[in-house]
């Protein structure tokens, strides 16, 4: 390990330049306008894997954006771990909120700012660089390592299940380690052991067959903006929780161990609301209630709304349609198909006369995921963090969605743990996303230690 660590220290600046080059590639998966960026990012990952010493590097056909695969098989008798990550990123909008351009990495105050740097290009590059350090100093890894880097995570991984089925033999392993995810707080080490599922919709309400003059037709013609606003308001109760009938079907009480972790954290709700620049809403009194809502309760959030004239000034029009983008975060027991069913029923029952309704579902969605709390590899990973950070990590849940956990369990029959060095305050999915350079350095050491210690662990 001393040689490996020395190599990582000596080549840290070169690794940082690799990260900057990676972040300059605009690999937005959800927008076809960025197709060239997706192709460039897949090529970058493949070339970087080959340079690090991975063999069998190739781009896998998925039916959508390609996934990138590589492997280092040091000894068939050793356990084999599959590292997961993604090279695609969220759209950079709104562009005017960035202090520096989203795809021009800017290093300042010990941070690197760029779209995708925290989610997931920085964390993804770390295990590749750690593997390279072993190959350059020892000529082999202490375990067998495979990597699968997809290009559609930020658009819901619509082809991921099919990819796992198609390449099941190639991806055979003892366990999966995700480089995607995030630590909960920058001041407290944590291991994410649960994440919510996700299913997304776009709801469109249509009135007349064409836009109408709001003077001539106002008061008599159906206004889809008003109808949509009423439908939106009907989906939550006064306490902010989802009020769609049947939404909680199939769920069960939360894991007592997660509740215990929440209580041990003594989370400061007032500080949280100050940090996000918001007054504290009435239904949430304390940090315990806040974290239970974020980690252990389902949500139905409105992510964007449109209808009518959007330009400057005024246009006196009653639009023909209005729409809202919705994402539902799911807890254990909720099924995307059932959520679509109850949402449709709720909206149809409340749709006023004179309007039509369309509910479009984006992709298959994913169910919630829970890590097996007794995995030996989970304990090993926690030991690495304890040693490096001086305190044992909390086992925490996360409100966000990493859909791969349930998929690996279903299609490969293998468990997964998350080992990422992003933190949840790094504004991923928002303007001015950043990655702490101290965590980039820490992650390199931690991944090297993890790979070394996993050589003697029964993975699954």
C-alpha positions, 0 to 999 in steps of 0.5 A: 500500500505504501507504493500505491499511496505514493503513486496516487500522491505523485499523480494526483495533479494528473488525475485532476487534469483528467477529471477536468477533461472529463467534465469539459465533455457535455454528456447530457443524456436526456437531450438529443442535442448533446448526442456528440457529447455522449459519444465523446464521454463514452470514448473518454471512459473507454480510453481511460480504462485502457490506459489504467490497465483494464483489458477487454474494454468495449462499449456495450450496445444497450438500445440507447446510449452505450455502456462502457465495460472493462476488467482486470482479472488478477487471479480467478481464485480471488473475489470479483467485484463490479464497479458501477458508475455513469458518465452522463450528466444532468442538463446545465440549465439555468445557464445564467445561474452559473458563476462560470460556464457549466462545461468549463471546469473552474478550480477555486477555494479547494473545489472544482466547479463543473456540471457532472463533477460530483455526479458522477464524473469525479467519484467515477474516476476515483476507482479507475485511478486507484486501480491504475496505481495498483497496476503501475506499482504491483502489476496486479490488483488484490481482487478481480475488478470489472467496471460497468459505466452507463450513459443513461442514469440521469435520464432514468436508466431506461435500458439498464435492466435490459443491459444487465440481462443481455450481458449477464455472463460478462458481468458475473461477479461476487458483489457490486460497488457503486461509485455513484451516490453521496455521503450525507454530510461533509462533516460526518462520514456515512454509508448509504444503505437505502435509497428511494425509487423513482417514477416520472410523468408529464401531465397535460391538460387540454382545453380548446383546440387552439389558443383563444383571445382572453378578452373575447373568450375569457369567462366562457372558454376552458382555461387549462392552466386553471384546471391544471393548477387545481389538479396540482393542488389536490395531490397534497394535504395541508401537511405537505404529504401526498394525498393521492388515494392508494399511493401508500399501498404495499408499504410497511413501517420503516427500518428501526435501524434507520430511525435510530441513525436519524435520532443519533444524528441530531440533525439541525432543521433550522440550519438546514433551512438557512442553508437552502435559503428558505423559511421553515415550513409549519409541518416540520418542527425538528430534524428528526421529522425532516430526515424521516420525510427525506429518507423514509416517506414517498414524495410527489414533486412538481419539477416544471410547469408550462402553459401559454405565453412564456416570453417577456411582457403580456400576451392576452391568450387562453392557451390550448394546453398546460402541462406539469412535470412530476417525479415520484420518489418511492419507498419500499413496497411501492411499484411504479406501475401502481403509482401510475394507476393511482395517479391516473385515477386521482386526476381523472376523477377530478378533471373538470368538464371541458378538458381532456387529460394525458398522463405520459410516463417517462421510462419504467421507473425503479423501486426503492433499494435497501442494502443487506445490513449484514454484508461483510463488505459493508463492514469493511468499507465502514472500517476504511472510513473509520480509519481515514476519518477518525469516527465511525460512519453513520448508516443512512438512507437517501432521498435521491434515487440510484436505480441500479441496486435493485437491478443488480439484485434482480438480474445478477443475483448480487448485492451492492454497496455504495462507496462514493465521495460526493457529499449531498451539499455539492449542488449536483443537478443544480447550477454551480455543482462542485466537488471537493478536491480534498474528497477527491484525494481522500477517495483515492486512498479509500478506494485503494484501501478498500480493494486491498482489504476486500481480497480476504472478504466473502463478498456475498 
